[in-house]
Amino acid sequence: MSSAPALAKPEKGDVLSLYLAVSSTAVSAVLVKDHEGTQYPIYYVSKSLLDAESRYSHLEKLILALIMASTKLRHYFETHTIIVKTNFPIKNVLRKPDMSGRMAKWAVKLSAHDIRYEPRTAIKSQALADFVADFSSDLQKEAELEVQQLDETKDPWILHTDGSSNIKGTGLGILLKSPQGDIIPHSIACEFQATNNEAEYEALIAGLQIAKDMGVKYLKVYVDSLLITNHFNGSYAVKGEKLTKYLEIVKKLALSFVSFSLTQVPREDNTEADALANLGSSLKIPEDISIPIIHILAPAIENQVAMEIEEDTAMIPSEEAQSYSGSWISPIMRYLQHGEIPTGENPRAFRIKVSQFAILNNVLYKRSLAGPYLRCIEDPEIEEVLRDFHEGDCGNHTGGRALFSRILRTGYYWPTMKRDAIEYAKKCDPCQRHSNILHQPAELLHPIPSSWPFMRWGMDIVGKLPKAPGGKVFMLAMTDYFSKWIEAEAFAQVREKEVISFIKRNIITRFGIPSEIVCDNGSQFIGSRTTNFCDSWGIKMITSTPVHPQANGQAESSNKIIINNLKKKLGSKKGKWAEELPYVLWADRTTPKNATGQTPFSLVFGAEAVIPTEMVIPTARTSARDPEENATILAQDLDTIEENRDLARIRMASYQQRMAGAYNKNVRIRKFQVGDMVLRKAFQNTINPADGKLAPKWEGPYLIEAEAGKGAYRLLTMEGNLLPRAWNAVHLKKYFM
């Protein structure tokens, strides 16, 4: 006392001790280090209690002192292991699952530090002895009372057992009563003969095993056999090898309980267990409780060897135990129950994570920030929960995020639940078959350039149109990709014969033999007669993928122009469309096109056509023309037509680039690999009419057999049959299993 204690400086790796003290108005703590058997103070902190804090219980004040010390001395708590010297069960209180909001918050905060708790022994430092005074006996009793209130109830369970043996067989009666008065009866029929004493032992062993499996810790057993009671208490000597083995099993099971007692009662006080053993009518239990009949095939003493093997092998991880040890629940359970931190884990990070969990009735729960406690589950329960919520009786095949939210709100948790819910919903077969049709383009636009006139033509059929004279209801049209020149003719029906005749009469004999003809998969275009005709003339037929008219966009665009002009010209006389068709074609041929900047007529013939209006109301070129000079100018125009076509080609390439840029902004590319499984869009001719509105939007699955071109694929059925023709990616979507 003649000199103040010197403050010590902790070194790296030192384990520091913390002493706590509380009073009615303040809390304090001192941090010390041990060096060669002497305690040296490092830091002293204290805090005056607020009005609300002064009303805390003594245990809460003690924990408040620890919280205050960890806050003010945070740099020491983060770099050193702290041993809290106290005789109060702070560790047990902070790990209680039913803590209040304030205590739970403190537990989370303290879990971030490496704190250990040890009982407080005599303190060698006199200054510390003066500082940390013992609590009064009244405070000690009050704190112990609080701990007892926080601890689980110690009201014992009551077990009544009885055995019966007669010429009809051996029966066991078990009646287990909870502290709340709930009754759990069992009537057991043995498939082997036993004496009355052996039956009594069998009933007692079966009852103890049931109580042990239920997690009962405090148990009082009542039997009406004086022999068994005195055997267990040691008053009677055990005679016979069988009874000796039975007694060993009973004593071993009794060690599984925190509190255990075995008492002999008169038979009239054990009538319910006796009734269960005899399957009598004197049993009085509620009507909603059933009595299961359990059959035991061998005596308990024969199972003892198996039980010992099971206990020995419990120390060696089996396949099931190894899978559980690799689960995410096992390390948390071991830490909460035994304080074990897994090897390789960061202690501080692991404690922060574990502080969010609690054990209730031997089941792990996670504290939810908003809502109920979340029960922690793992396989196979995860698969069952996902299946029930997604497609069970209350499932509505929601998407992954909605499925995750619904499971979380109900009260389940596992670390990867969001990802698992999204994956499960993505792989659901009904969800994939009935998902919305994809309208975004699946492939970039690939413009088809044409180097010179009449090299490449697009061919298509329009119909059925209103009936024209001669029964004509179809229109066959072909468009030149370079000059945009359109040739069209009306037909009553379009067969291979009409297609061949049209190509000869309107294309070959007027503009020469084309290099390519682009068309769809109509039977008139891909039939053997049309194919053989094109092969004989050296014409290459290029067909688009089924149900994808965009691949023949030039022909589709020309058809749209012709139909729109016919609508405007005909009015109510729709049947005259065949008569008006030549005039509509003439108007289109003399109209400048955005792609080329010139009229199709000028690109074909080298000069602009003279329209009928110029003959009625003369223009400069018709009224002041000189026949000789006109011939010279026409000859000059023909000499320079190639220059005009080059300019048109450049302008068309620029136009196609701008069009592709605008189109590609909305593209969502869908690429597939050979071997991928895909679904194909269901079409009118592939849907089962009986399904009606409930028909799926997608059908399959199919396998990708090969890539047929830009955005097109050849498909195989699951049986290995090749589908005719290739299919565009816009009609396909990936299938997940």
C-alpha positions in Angstrom: 0.0 0.0 0.0 3.0 2.3 0.3 3.3 2.6 -3.5 0.7 2.5 -6.3 0.8 -0.6 -8.5 2.8 0.0 -11.8 0.9 -0.4 -15.0 2.0 -3.2 -17.3 2.3 -3.2 -21.1 0.9 -6.4 -22.7 3.0 -8.2 -25.2 1.8 -9.9 -28.4 0.2 -13.3 -27.6 -0.4 -12.5 -23.9 -3.6 -13.8 -22.3 -5.2 -11.1 -20.3 -7.6 -11.4 -17.3 -10.6 -9.2 -16.6 -12.2 -8.6 -13.2 -15.7 -7.1 -12.9 -17.4 -5.4 -10.1 -20.9 -3.8 -9.8 -22.8 -1.7 -7.3 -26.2 -0.1 -7.1 -24.8 3.1 -8.9 -21.8 2.0 -11.0 -20.0 -0.8 -12.7 -16.3 -1.2 -13.1 -13.7 -3.5 -14.6 -9.9 -3.9 -14.4 -7.7 -5.6 -17.1 -4.6 -7.3 -15.7 -1.8 -9.5 -17.0 0.0 -12.4 -15.2 3.7 -12.3 -15.2 5.8 -14.8 -13.2 3.0 -15.4 -10.7 2.3 -11.7 -10.2 -0.7 -9.7 -11.5 0.0 -6.3 -13.1 -2.9 -4.0 -13.9 -3.1 -2.7 -17.5 -6.2 -0.5 -17.5 -9.1 0.4 -15.2 -12.5 1.6 -16.5 -15.8 2.4 -14.8 -19.2 3.8 -15.7 -22.0 5.4 -13.7 -25.4 3.8 -14.2 -28.3 5.6 -15.7 -31.7 5.5 -14.0 -32.9 2.7 -16.3 -29.6 0.8 -15.9 -29.8 1.0 -12.1 -32.9 -1.2 -12.3 -31.1 -4.0 -14.1 -30.8 -7.3 -12.4 -27.3 -8.0 -10.9 -26.5 -10.5 -13.7 -27.4 -7.8 -16.3 -25.3 -5.3 -14.5 -22.4 -7.7 -14.6 -22.8 -8.3 -18.3 -23.1 -4.5 -18.8 -19.7 -4.1 -17.1 -18.3 -6.6 -19.6 -19.9 -4.7 -22.5 -18.5 -1.4 -21.2 -15.0 -2.9 -20.9 -15.1 -4.4 -24.4 -16.1 -1.0 -25.8 -13.6 1.2 -24.0 -10.8 -1.4 -24.3 -11.6 -2.6 -27.7 -8.0 -2.6 -29.0 -7.1 -5.0 -26.2 -10.1 -7.3 -26.8 -9.4 -7.5 -30.5 -5.7 -8.5 -30.2 -5.7 -10.7 -27.1 -7.6 -13.6 -25.6 -9.5 -12.2 -22.6 -10.3 -14.5 -19.6 -13.2 -13.1 -17.5 -12.7 -14.0 -13.8 -16.2 -14.4 -12.3 -18.1 -16.9 -10.2 -21.3 -16.1 -12.0 -22.5 -18.1 -15.0 -22.3 -15.3 -17.6 -21.4 -17.8 -20.3 -24.5 -19.9 -19.8 -26.8 -16.9 -19.6 -25.4 -15.4 -22.9 -26.0 -18.7 -24.7 -29.6 -19.1 -23.6 -31.9 -19.2 -26.8 -34.7 -17.4 -25.1 -32.8 -14.2 -24.2 -34.4 -10.8 -24.3 -33.7 -8.3 -27.0 -31.0 -6.5 -24.9 -29.3 -9.7 -23.9 -29.3 -11.0 -27.4 -27.7 -7.8 -28.7 -25.0 -8.0 -26.0 -24.4 -11.7 -26.9 -23.9 -10.8 -30.6 -21.5 -8.0 -29.7 -19.4 -10.1 -27.3 -19.2 -13.0 -29.8 -16.9 -11.0 -31.9 -14.1 -11.3 -29.3 -12.1 -14.3 -28.0 -13.5 -14.3 -24.5 -13.3 -17.2 -22.0 -14.8 -17.5 -18.6 -13.1 -18.9 -15.5 -14.1 -19.0 -11.8 -12.5 -16.2 -9.8 -9.9 -17.4 -7.2 -7.9 -15.4 -4.7 -6.3 -12.2 -6.3 -2.7 -11.7 -5.3 -2.7 -8.0 -6.1 -3.7 -6.0 -3.0 -4.9 -3.1 -5.1 -7.1 -5.4 -7.1 -8.4 -7.1 -3.9 -9.5 -3.7 -2.7 -11.1 -2.9 -6.0 -12.9 -6.1 -6.8 -15.0 -6.8 -3.7 -17.1 -9.9 -3.3 -20.8 -9.6 -3.7 -22.9 -9.8 -0.6 -24.6 -13.1 0.3 -28.0 -11.6 -0.6 -26.8 -10.6 -4.0 -25.3 -14.1 -4.5 -28.6 -15.8 -3.6 -30.6 -13.4 -5.9 -28.2 -14.1 -8.8 -28.5 -17.8 -8.3 -32.3 -17.5 -8.3 -32.1 -15.7 -11.7 -29.9 -18.4 -13.1 -32.4 -21.0 -11.9 -35.3 -19.2 -13.5 -33.4 -19.0 -16.8 -32.5 -22.7 -16.7 -34.9 -25.3 -18.0 -37.5 -26.7 -15.7 -36.4 -29.5 -13.4 -39.8 -31.0 -12.9 -39.3 -34.8 -13.5 -41.1 -37.0 -15.9 -42.9 -40.0 -14.4 -42.5 -43.5 -15.8 -44.7 -46.5 -14.8 -43.8 -49.9 -16.2 -45.1 -53.4 -15.7 -44.6 -56.8 -17.3 -46.9 -59.7 -17.8 -46.2 -63.3 -18.7 -48.7 -66.1 -19.2 -49.4 -69.0 -21.5 -50.6 -66.6 -24.3 -47.3 -64.7 -24.4 -45.4 -61.9 -22.8 -46.6 -58.3 -22.7 -45.1 -55.0 -21.5 -46.9 -51.9 -20.3 -45.3 -48.5 -20.3 -46.9 -45.2 -19.3 -44.8 -42.0 -19.5 -46.1 -38.7 -18.1 -44.7 -35.3 -18.8 -44.5 -32.5 -16.1 -47.5 -30.9 -17.9 -49.6 -34.0 -17.5 -49.4 -35.3 -21.0 -49.6 -39.1 -21.3 -47.6 -41.3 -23.6 -48.8 -45.0 -23.4 -47.2 -48.0 -25.0 -48.4 -51.6 -25.1 -45.7 -54.0 -26.4 -46.2 -57.6 -27.5 -43.0 -59.7 -27.2 -42.5 -62.5 -29.8 -40.6 -64.6 -27.2 -41.4 -66.3 -23.9 -40.1 -64.8 -20.7 -40.6 -65.3 -16.9 -42.5 -62.6 -14.9 -39.2 -61.1 -13.6 -37.7 -61.1 -17.1 -40.9 -59.4 -18.4 -40.6 -56.7 -15.6 -37.0 -56.0 -16.7 -38.0 -55.9 -20.4 -40.7 -53.3 -19.6 -38.3 -51.2 -17.5 -35.6 -51.2 -20.2 -38.1 -50.4 -23.0 -39.5 -47.5 -20.9 -36.0 -46.1 -20.1 -35.0 -46.3 -23.8 -38.1 -44.4 -24.8 -37.5 -41.7 -22.3 -33.8 -41.4 -23.4 -34.8 -41.1 -27.1 -37.2 -38.3 -26.2 -34.4 -36.3 -24.5 -35.8 -36.6 -21.0 -33.2 -35.5 -18.3 -35.1 -35.8 -15.0 -37.0 -39.1 -14.5 -38.8 -40.9 -11.7 -39.6 -44.5 -12.3 -42.3 -46.5 -10.5 -42.5 -50.3 -10.7 -44.6 -52.8 -8.7 -41.7 -55.4 -8.6 -39.9 -55.4 -5.3 -37.3 -57.7 -6.7 -36.2 -55.2 -9.4 -36.2 -52.3 -7.0 -34.0 -54.1 -4.5 -31.7 -55.4 -7.2 -31.1 -51.8 -8.4 -30.6 -50.5 -4.9 -28.3 -53.3 -4.0 -30.4 -54.7 -1.2 -30.9 -58.1 -2.9 -28.2 -60.2 -4.5 -28.9 -61.0 -8.2 -29.2 -64.7 -9.0 -29.0 -66.0 -12.5 -27.0 -64.9 -15.5 -30.0 -63.4 -17.4 -31.1 -61.2 -14.5 -27.5 -60.0 -14.0 -27.4 -58.9 -17.7 -30.8 -57.2 -17.4 -29.6 -55.2 -14.3 -26.4 -54.1 -16.1 -28.5 -52.6 -18.9 -30.8 -50.8 -16.5 -27.9 -49.2 -14.6 -26.3 -48.2 -17.9 -29.5 -46.5 -19.1 -29.9 -44.8 -15.7 -26.6 -42.9 -16.3 -28.2 -41.2 -19.3 -30.4 -39.0 -17.0 -29.3 -36.0 -14.9 -31.7 -37.1 -12.1 -33.0 -40.7 -11.8 -34.8 -42.6 -9.2 -36.4 -46.1 -9.1 -39.3 -46.7 -6.6 -41.4 -49.7 -5.8 -45.2 -49.0 -5.5 -48.1 -51.3 -4.7 -49.8 -53.0 -7.6 -52.9 -50.9 -7.1 -50.9 -47.8 -7.7 -49.6 -49.2 -11.0 -52.9 -50.3 -12.5 -52.5 -48.3 -15.8 -49.2 -49.9 -16.7 -50.6 -53.3 -15.6 -53.6 -52.7 -17.9 -51.3 -51.9 -20.8 -49.3 -55.0 -20.1 -52.5 -57.1 -20.1 -54.2 -55.1 -22.8 -57.1 -54.7 -20.4 -60.0 -52.3 -20.4 -59.1 -50.4 -17.2 -56.8 -48.0 -19.1 -58.2 -44.5 -18.9 -56.6 -42.1 -21.4 -58.1 -39.4 -23.8 -59.8 -40.8 -26.9 -57.4 -39.0 -29.3 -54.4 -41.0 -28.0 -53.7 -44.3 -29.8 -51.7 -47.2 -28.4 -49.2 -48.5 -30.9 -48.4 -52.2 -30.8 -44.7 -52.8 -31.1 -43.2 -56.3 -31.7 -39.8 -57.1 -30.3 -38.1 -60.0 -32.0 -35.3 -60.7 -29.5 -34.6 -60.1 -25.8 -32.8 -57.0 -24.7 -29.8 -58.9 -23.5 -29.2 -60.3 -27.0 -29.2 -56.7 -28.3 -26.6 -55.6 -25.8 -23.7 -56.6 -28.0 -25.2 -54.6 -30.9 -25.7 -51.6 -28.6 -22.1 -51.7 -27.4 -20.9 -52.0 -31.0 -23.1 -49.0 -31.9 -21.6 -46.9 -29.1 -18.1 -47.9 -30.1 -18.6 -47.1 -33.7 -20.2 -43.8 -32.8 -16.6 -42.6 -32.1 -15.6 -43.6 -35.7 -17.5 -41.5 -38.3 -19.6 -43.7 -40.5 -20.7 -42.7 -44.0 -23.8 -41.1 -42.6 -21.8 -39.4 -39.8 -19.2 -38.2 -42.2 -21.9 -36.6 -44.4 -23.4 -35.0 -41.3 -19.9 -33.8 -40.1 -19.6 -32.1 -43.5 -23.0 -30.3 -43.0 -23.3 -26.7 -42.2 -25.3 -27.3 -39.0 -22.9 -29.7 -37.2 -20.1 -27.1 -36.5 -22.6 -24.6 -35.2 -24.2 -27.2 -32.9 -20.9 -28.3 -31.6 -19.9 -24.7 -30.8 -23.1 -23.9 -29.0 -23.1 -27.1 -27.0 -19.4 -27.6 -26.3 -17.6 -24.3 -27.4 -15.6 -26.1 -30.2 -14.4 -23.9 -33.0 -13.8 -25.9 -36.3 -10.2 -26.1 -37.5 -9.3 -23.6 -40.1 -12.1 -21.2 -39.2 -11.3 -17.6 -38.2 -12.4 -17.6 -34.5 -13.7 -14.0 -34.5 -15.7 -14.4 -37.8 -17.0 -17.8 -36.7 -18.3 -16.4 -33.4 -20.0 -13.5 -35.1 -21.8 -16.0 -37.4 -22.7 -18.4 -34.6 -24.1 -15.6 -32.5 -27.2 -15.5 -34.8 -28.2 -19.0 -33.9 -29.8 -20.7 -31.0 -30.8 -24.3 -29.9 -34.4 -24.9 -29.0 -35.4 -28.5 -28.0 -32.2 -29.8 -29.6 -33.0 -28.1 -32.9 -31.0 -25.3 -34.4 -32.7 -22.0 -35.2 -31.5 -18.8 -36.7 -32.6 -15.4 -35.3 -34.5 -13.5 -37.9 -34.1 -9.8 -38.2 -37.8 -9.5 -38.9 -40.2 -12.3 -38.3 -40.1 -15.7 -36.4 -37.1 -17.9 -35.5 -36.0 -19.7 -38.7 -35.6 -23.4 -38.4 -32.3 -24.6 -39.9 -32.6 -27.6 -42.2 -30.4 -29.5 -44.6 -30.7 -32.3 -47.1 -33.1 -34.2 -47.6 -35.4 -31.7 -45.8 -34.3 -28.9 -48.2 -35.5 -30.9 -51.2 -38.8 -31.6 -49.6 -39.4 -28.0 -48.6 -38.5 -26.7 -52.1 -40.8 -29.3 -53.7 -43.8 -28.6 -51.3 -43.6 -24.8 -51.7 -43.1 -24.9 -55.4 -45.4 -27.6 -56.6 -47.1 -29.1 -53.6 -50.7 -28.7 -52.5 -50.1 -25.0 -51.7 -47.5 -24.4 -54.4 -48.2 -22.2 -57.4 -45.0 -22.7 -59.4 -43.6 -19.3 -58.5 -40.3 -18.0 -59.7 -37.0 -18.5 -57.9 -37.0 -15.2 -56.0 -40.6 -15.4 -54.9 -40.1 -19.0 -53.9 -37.1 -18.0 -51.7 -39.1 -15.2 -50.1 -42.0 -17.5 -49.3 -39.8 -20.1 -47.7 -38.0 -17.5 -45.6 -41.2 -15.8 -44.4 -42.6 -19.2 -43.4 -39.6 -19.9 -41.1 -37.0 -22.1 -42.7 -33.3 -21.3 -43.4 -30.2 -22.8 -44.9 -27.1 -20.8 -46.2 -27.7 -21.3 -49.9 -31.5 -21.0 -49.9 -31.8 -18.1 -52.4 -29.5 -19.8 -55.0 -31.2 -23.2 -54.5 -34.7 -21.7 -54.9 -33.7 -20.0 -58.2 -32.1 -23.2 -59.5 -35.1 -25.4 -58.4 -37.6 -23.1 -60.2 -35.4 -22.9 -63.3 -35.3 -26.7 -63.6 -39.1 -27.2 -63.0 -40.4 -29.0 -66.1 -44.0 -27.6 -66.1 -42.6 -24.1 -65.5 -40.4 -24.4 -68.6 -43.1 -25.8 -70.8 -45.6 -23.1 -69.9 -43.2 -20.2 -69.7 -43.9 -17.1 -71.8 -43.0 -17.0 -75.5 -39.7 -15.1 -76.1 -40.2 -12.3 -78.6 -36.7 -10.7 -78.5 -34.6 -11.6 -81.6 -32.2 -14.4 -80.8 -29.6 -13.7 -83.5 -27.9 -10.6 -85.0 -29.3 -9.4 -88.3 -27.3 -10.7 -91.3 -28.2 -8.5 -94.4 -28.0 -10.3 -97.7 -26.0 -8.2 -100.2 -26.4 -8.5 -104.0 -23.6 -7.6 -106.3 -25.5 -7.1 -109.6 -29.1 -7.1 -110.8 -31.0 -10.3 -111.2 -28.4 -12.4 -109.4 -30.6 -13.2 -106.3 -34.4 -13.3 -106.2 -36.8 -13.8 -103.3 -39.9 -15.8 -103.9 -43.1 -16.2 -101.9 -46.8 -16.9 -102.1 -49.6 -14.6 -100.9 -53.0 -16.0 -100.3 -55.8 -16.8 -100.0 -57.0 -13.5 -101.5 -60.6 -12.6 -102.5 -61.7 -14.7 -105.4 -60.9 -13.0 -108.7 -62.2 -14.0 -112.2 -60.9 -17.4 -113.2 -61.0 -18.6 -109.6 -57.6 -16.9 -108.9 -57.0 -16.6 -105.1 -53.2 -16.8 -104.9 -50.4 -14.5 -105.9 -46.8 -15.7 -106.7 -44.3 -12.9 -106.4 -40.5 -12.7 -107.0 -38.3 -9.7 -106.1 -34.8 -8.9 -107.3 -32.5 -8.2 -104.2 -30.5 -5.5 -106.1 -33.0 -3.4 -108.1 -36.1 -4.2 -106.0 -37.9 -5.2 -109.3 -41.0 -7.2 -108.5 -42.6 -9.8 -110.8 -46.0 -11.1 -109.7 -48.9 -13.1 -111.2 -52.3 -14.4 -110.0 -53.1 -18.1 -109.9 -56.0 -20.3 -109.0 -53.6 -22.7 -107.3 -49.8 -22.7 -106.9 -48.2 -26.1 -107.5 -44.8 -27.1 -108.6 -45.9 -26.8 -112.2 -47.0 -23.2 -111.8 -43.8 -22.3 -109.9 -41.6 -23.7 -112.7 -43.7 -22.0 -115.4 -43.5 -18.7 -113.6 -39.8 -18.8 -113.3 -39.3 -19.6 -116.9 -41.8 -17.1 -118.3 -41.1 -14.1 -116.0 -37.5 -14.5 -114.9 -35.4 -16.6 -117.1 -36.7 -15.5 -120.5 -36.7 -11.8 -119.4 -33.7 -11.3 -117.1 -31.6 -14.4 -117.6 -30.8 -17.3 -115.3 -30.5 -16.2 -111.6 -27.8 -17.5 -109.4 -29.9 -18.0 -106.2 -33.6 -18.1 -105.3 -34.5 -17.6 -101.6 -37.8 -19.1 -100.5 -39.5 -20.7 -97.5 -40.2 -24.4 -96.9 -43.5 -24.6 -99.0 -44.0 -27.9 -100.7 -44.2 -26.1 -104.0 -40.6 -24.8 -103.6 -38.9 -27.8 -102.1 -40.7 -30.5 -104.1 -38.7 -32.9 -106.3 -39.9 -31.3 -109.6 -38.9 -27.8 -108.6 -35.6 -29.0 -107.1 -34.7 -30.9 -110.2 -35.6 -28.0 -112.4 -33.4 -25.6 -110.5 -30.5 -28.1 -110.5 -30.8 -28.5 -114.3 -30.5 -24.8 -114.8 -27.8 -24.3 -112.2 -30.0 -22.3 -109.8 -29.3 -22.6 -106.1 -32.4 -22.8 -103.9 -31.9 -21.3 -100.4 -34.7 -22.2 -98.0 -35.4 -20.4 -94.7 -35.9 -22.2 -91.4 -39.5 -23.3 -90.7 -41.9 -20.6 -89.3 -39.3 -17.9 -89.7 -40.3 -15.6 -92.6 -37.7 -13.1 -91.5 -35.1 -15.2 -93.3 -36.9 -14.2 -96.6 -37.4 -10.6 -95.6 -37.1 -9.1 -99.1 -40.0 -11.2 -100.5 -42.1 -10.5 -97.4 -41.4 -6.7 -97.7 -42.5 -6.8 -101.4 -45.7 -8.7 -100.6 -46.6 -6.1 -98.0 -46.1 -3.2 -100.4 -48.3 -4.9 -103.1 -51.1 -5.9 -100.7 -51.2 -2.4 -99.1 -51.4 -0.7 -102.6 -54.1 -3.2 -103.7 -56.2 -2.4 -100.6 -56.1 1.3 -101.4 -56.9 0.9 -105.0 -59.8 -1.6 -104.8 -62.0 -0.1 -102.2 -65.0 -2.4 -101.9 -64.4 -4.3 -105.2 -61.9 -6.7 -103.7 -62.5 -9.3 -106.4 -60.7 -7.1 -109.1 -57.3 -7.5 -107.4 -55.9 -9.7 -110.3 -56.9 -7.0 -112.9 -55.2 -4.2 -110.8 -52.1 -6.2 -110.1 -50.1 -5.0 -113.3 -50.8 -1.4 -112.5 -49.7 -1.8 -108.9 -46.5 -3.4 -110.1 -45.9 -0.6 -112.6 -46.4 2.0 -109.9 -43.9 0.3 -107.6 -41.3 -0.1 -110.4 -41.4 3.7 -111.0 -41.1 4.7 -107.4 -37.7 5.5 -105.9 -36.5 3.1 -103.1 -34.9 4.2 -99.9 -32.3 1.5 -100.1 -31.0 2.5 -103.5 -32.2 6.1 -104.0 -33.4 5.2 -107.5 -36.4 3.6 -109.1 -36.2 -0.1 -110.0 -37.0 0.8 -113.7 -33.9 3.1 -113.9 -31.6 0.5 -112.5 -32.9 -2.1 -114.9 -33.2 -0.1 -118.1 -30.9 2.8 -117.5 -33.5 5.6 -117.8 -36.6 6.7 -116.0 -39.9 5.4 -117.5 -42.4 7.8 -119.1 -45.6 7.7 -117.1 -49.1 8.3 -118.6 -49.4 11.7 -116.8 -46.5 13.1 -118.9 -48.4 12.4 -122.1 -51.5 14.3 -120.8 -49.6 17.1 -119.2 -46.3 17.3 -121.0 -43.1 17.9 -119.1 -39.8 19.3 -120.4 -38.4 16.0 -121.5 -41.6 15.0 -123.4 -42.5 18.4 -125.0 -39.0 19.6 -126.0 -37.5 16.3 -127.1 -35.4 15.9 -130.2 -35.6 12.3 -131.5 -32.0 12.3 -132.7 -30.7 14.0 -129.6 -32.9 11.7 -127.4 -31.3 8.6 -128.9 -27.8 10.0 -128.2 -28.7 10.8 -124.6 -30.2 7.3 -124.1 -27.1 5.8 -125.4 -25.0 7.9 -123.0 -27.3 6.8 -120.1 -26.8 3.2 -121.0 -23.0 3.7 -121.1 -23.1 5.2 -117.5 -25.6 2.7 -116.0 -22.9 0.8 -114.3 -21.8 3.9 -112.4 -25.4 4.4 -111.3 -25.6 0.8 -110.2 -22.3 1.2 -108.2 -23.8 4.2 -106.4 -26.9 2.3 -105.7 -24.8 -0.6 -104.3 -22.9 1.7 -102.0 -26.1 3.4 -100.8 -27.8 0.0 -100.2 -24.8 -1.3 -98.2 -25.0 1.8 -96.0 -28.8 1.4 -95.6 -28.4 -2.2 -94.6 -25.8 -1.3 -92.0 -28.1 1.3 -90.4 -31.0 -1.2 -90.4 -28.8 -3.9 -88.8 -27.6 -1.4 -86.1 -31.2 -0.5 -85.2 -32.3 -4.2 -85.2 -29.3 -5.5 -83.1 -30.1 -3.1 -80.2 -33.0 -5.4 -79.2 -31.2 -8.7 -79.8 -30.7 -11.2 -77.0 -28.4 -13.8 -78.4 -29.3 -17.4 -77.6 -26.4 -19.8 -78.5 -26.6 -23.5 -78.1 -23.9 -26.2 -78.1 -24.1 -29.6 -79.6 -25.7 -31.9 -77.1 -27.7 -29.2 -75.3 -31.3 -30.0 -74.4 -33.8 -27.4 -75.8 -37.6 -26.8 -75.9 -39.2 -25.8 -79.2 -42.1 -23.4 -79.4 -45.4 -25.2 -79.9 -47.3 -24.2 -83.1 -50.9 -24.6 -84.1 -50.3 -27.9 -86.0 -48.3 -29.4 -83.1 -50.7 -28.6 -80.2 -53.1 -31.3 -79.1 -56.6 -29.8 -79.8 -58.0 -31.5 -76.7 -55.7 -29.4 -74.5 -57.3 -26.1 -75.6 -56.2 -23.1 -73.6 -54.3 -25.4 -71.2 -51.9 -26.5 -74.0 -48.2 -25.9 -73.2 -46.4 -23.2 -75.0 -43.2 -25.2 -75.5 -42.7 -28.8 -76.5 -39.8 -31.2 -76.2 -37.2 -31.6 -75.0 -34.9 -32.1 -78.0 -31.2 -32.5 -78.4 -29.0 -30.2 -80.5 -27.5 -32.4 -83.2 -25.6 -29.8 -85.2 -25.4 -26.1 -86.1 -27.1 -25.6 -89.5 -26.1 -21.9 -90.1 -26.4 -18.5 -88.5 -28.8 -19.0 -85.6 -30.2 -22.3 -87.0 -29.8 -25.8 -85.5 -30.7 -29.3 -86.4 -32.6 -31.2 -83.7 -32.9 -34.8 -82.5 -35.7 -36.3 -80.5 -34.9 -38.0 -77.2 -35.2 -41.3 -79.1 -32.5 -40.2 -81.5 -34.7 -39.4 -84.6 -33.6 -36.3 -86.7 -36.3 -33.7 -87.2 -36.8 -32.5 -90.8 -35.2 -29.2 -91.6 -33.3 -26.9 -89.3 -34.9 -24.6 -86.7 -34.1 -21.0 -85.9 -32.9 -20.1 -82.4 -35.8 -17.7 -82.0 -38.1 -20.7 -81.6 -35.8 -22.5 -79.1 -35.0 -22.1 -75.4 -32.6 -24.1 -73.2 -34.1 -26.9 -71.1 -32.7 -27.5 -67.6 -32.9 -30.8 -65.7 
